[in-house]
Amino acid sequence: MQVSTTKYSTIRRGLRLMTEKKYQGGKGMRILAENLFSQYGLQVAKYIIPFLTLPYLARVLGADAYAIRAYVLSLMTFVQVFLDCGFNLSATKEVVTLRSNKKAVGKLVGDVLLAKFFLIAIGAAATFVITLALPILRANVLYVVLAYSAVAFNCLCPDFVFIGYEKMMPLTTRYVVSKMLCLVLTFLLIKSPQDLLLVPALDVLTSCVALVWTWVGMRKRFGVQCIFSNFKDAFGTLKDSLLYFVSNASSSVHNSFLTLVIGVAVTNQAEIAYWSVMLTAISAVQSLYSPIGSALYPHMLTRKDTSLIRKLTAIALPVLTLGCAAFALLANVVLFILGGDEYVIAAPLLQVLTPVLWFSFFGMLYGWPVLGAFDKVKEMTISTAFGAAFVIVSSLLLLFCHLLTIQTAVVVRVISEAIVCVMRSFHALPLISKRANS
C-alpha cells in the first residue's frame, strides 16, 4: 500500500517537531544546570569573600570606625532594595518575551535606565534627609555619599538582560573578579582607622568596574544597545515593576520587623542573642534555596516547564522532610557551632522554628518560578503581603498585651511562613495540574 505524499509529509513534519521538542527540552535542562551551577558559585563567593574581608576590616579599623561602616551598610541595604525596585524580575520577564528582537530589548534597557535615574534622585533625597536626622551619619557625610554612589552605580548594571537570555555565568564571573579586586586593594591600602573613607571609595571603584563590564558584555554577547525613548515609557516600566517591588519588600518584614519589635519587648540581651543566632542558622539554610529560584525563574518564563516543578516537588517532599527532621535533631550542634556552649540552651526553640525551612522552600518553588512565570504576580504579591501583615499585626498585639517573648515570636514566624506557602500553593498547584492534563 502506497502512502500519499501529503500523508508522508505530515508524518515527517510530526517527527521533526517531536525531535526539535526533545532537543529543546534537553537544551533547556542544560542551560538550567549551567545557571544553577553559576548561581551556587555566586552564593559560595558571597560567603567566602566577605569572610576574608570583614575580620581584617574589624581589626584594622577598630570598633568605632567599623561601627560607622556597619551602620551605613545597614542603611544601604534598604537603599539597594529601593533602587532595584523589582526590575530584575519584571524586566527579566520582558527580556524573555522580546529577546529575539534586539531593538525592543535595547528600548527596554533604555526605559529601565531612565526609571532608575529617577529612583536614584529620589533615593538620594531620602538618604540626605536620613543623614541629617541621624548623628552617626551626619558626622560621616562623605562616607554616606561614597557608599550611596557605589550602590547607585551597581543598580545601573543591566543584570536583567543576562538573566532574561539565561546567561548567568558572566554575572558570577563579574562579581568574583570585582570583589577580588576590592579584596586585594583592601589588604594593600587600608591599614588604620584613618583609612575609613577608602572602604566606600573601593566599593565605588569595584561598582564602576562591574558597571563597565556588564554594559560591554551586554553589547558583545547579545548585540543589545541602549535605546532611550521617552519618560512616559520609562514611567510605564517603573509602574510595571512596582508590584514586584512590593512583593520583595514585603518579604523582608518577616525577619526585620519581628526583630525590631523583639528589641523593644525583650530586655534580656541573652534572649535577643539567641534569636539572632537562630535566624542566622535558618538564613544559612534558606540561602541554599535562592540559587534554585534564580535559575528556575527565567527557565520557567521561557518554557513553562511544569513537569520539572512536579519532579522537584516529588523529590523535595521526602528530602526536605527528612532534612528538617535531621536539622531539628541536631539543633544543639548547630547552635554550638554558631555561638558556643551558652547558645545550646536555645535548641528547643530552634526545633520549633525548623518548619520555616520546609514552608519557605515550597513558598520559593511556587513563587516566582510558577506564579511569576504564569502572570500571577498579583497573587504572588498578595501572599507575601498577607504573611507580612500577619507578622506586623500579631507581633504588635502581642507587644501591647505584654505577651511578646522569644517563644511567641518563634510561633509567629512559623505561622507567617506557613501562610505564604499555603496561599502560593493554592494558586500554583492548579496551574501545574492543569498543564499536566492539557
PyMOL commands that set and color helices and strands:
alter all, ss='L'
color gray80, all
select helices_A, chain A and resi 5-84+87-98+102-133+135-138+141-155+159-164+169-189+193-195+198-222+231-251+253-265+269-286+290-303+306-329+331-339+341-353+355-365+367-372+377-400+406-437
alter helices_A, ss='H'
color red, helices_A
deselect
rebuild
show_as cartoon
